[in-house]
Amino acid sequence: MTGRVDPHGSISIQSIGGPTAVLEMCGLRLLTDPTFSPPGDYLSGSGAVLTKTAGPALSPEQIGPIDIVLLSHDQHADNLDDAGRALLDRAGVVLTTPGGAERLGGASRGLAPWESIDVPYPGGGTLRITATPALHGPKAFAHLLADVAGFVLAADGAPTVYVSGDNASLDIVREIGERLGPIDVAILFAGAAQTARIPNQNLTLGSAEAAEAAKILRASTVVPLHFNGWTHFTEGADDLRQAFADAGLADRLVLLEPGESARL
């Protein structure tokens, strides 16, 4: 890559709520897992009913144009809901799993694990987006779990960013670190999500696991997402603060309330 980004360049992130955030990097605007529907009960493709307790901090109209959607998976209502699907039609490109791209059509493009796409950014150079594997719960229940993608974003002179998607496996985090690290900014879906179909098993990272992931990746900044706004999360902001403090990583943690922004 031959980008001309300021070597001290930064990125900005704004939490919208749940797994949804606007990431500005290299002059591009990226959106993670679009969820803009109001609170209520939602039926997922898996047959589970998920209860949303808080709506988005901003509407699709308020967030403005989006160049790239990073969609971890399309089968669960807490990662892509009806209002989020409507937004996909006006995004430049939607990057997701191969199966998700087949189901969604339109501007969606499926990336297999470790497959990359180079996206030109304003002023010259490219942002390389690499799809990473993810495991949405214990291996023993793989037949019940959705295929999920994470993403690593890299450009010359810019921080390297990992967006985990709904991943619960530290072994996968280690492989990502070995292949694509070090990671400067880790955007980790946390919350220790659990459902009745797979009782007492985390389907996303718990708080202690998120802190361990930060260590594995050698990430200087960690921004948790997807730990609030739904009843199936069993850990929240206080748990994350405690876990990162216990791990000696409190200075790396950036906790955003929905609507809040940070420059990283």
FENBEL-V89926 format. One record per backbone hydrogen bond with DSSP energy under -0.5 kcal/mol. NH is the residue of the N-H (numbers start at 0). CO is the residue of the C=O. Records with the same first field share a line. If there is no record, write none. Layout:
NH=CO ; CO
This chain:
3=123
4=155
8=5 ; 156
11=23
12=261
13=21
14=259
15=19
16=19
18=77
19=16
21=13
22=20 ; 29
23=11
24=22 ; 27
27=24
29=22 ; 27
30=67
31=20
32=69
39=51
41=49
43=41 ; 47
44=74
46=43
49=41 ; 47
51=39 ; 49
52=228
53=228
56=15
62=58
63=59
66=28
67=28
68=92
69=30 ; 67
70=68 ; 94
71=69
78=75
79=75
80=33
84=80
85=81
86=82
87=83 ; 84
88=84 ; 85
89=86
90=87
91=65
92=66
93=106
94=68 ; 92
95=108
100=96
101=97
102=98
103=99
104=100
107=104
108=93
110=95
113=130
114=111
116=128
118=116 ; 126
119=117
120=124
123=120
126=118
127=125 ; 153
128=116 ; 126
129=127 ; 151
130=114
131=149
133=147
136=134
140=137
141=138
143=140
144=140 ; 141
148=71
149=131
150=162
151=129
152=160
153=127
157=154
160=152
161=184
162=150
163=161 ; 186
166=164
167=134
169=167
172=168
173=169
174=170
175=171
176=172
177=173
178=174
179=175
180=175 ; 176
182=216
183=159
184=159
185=220
186=161 ; 184
187=185 ; 222
188=164
189=187 ; 224
191=204
193=231
194=197
197=194
198=195
200=197
202=192
204=166 ; 188
209=205
210=206
211=207
212=208
213=209
214=210
215=211
216=212
217=213 ; 214
218=213
219=183
220=183
221=251
222=185
223=221
224=187
225=17
230=50
232=229
233=190 ; 191
234=190
239=235
240=236
241=237
242=238
243=239
244=240
245=241
246=242
247=244
248=243
249=243
251=248
252=248 ; 249
253=221
254=252
255=253
258=14
259=256
261=12
263=10 ; 261
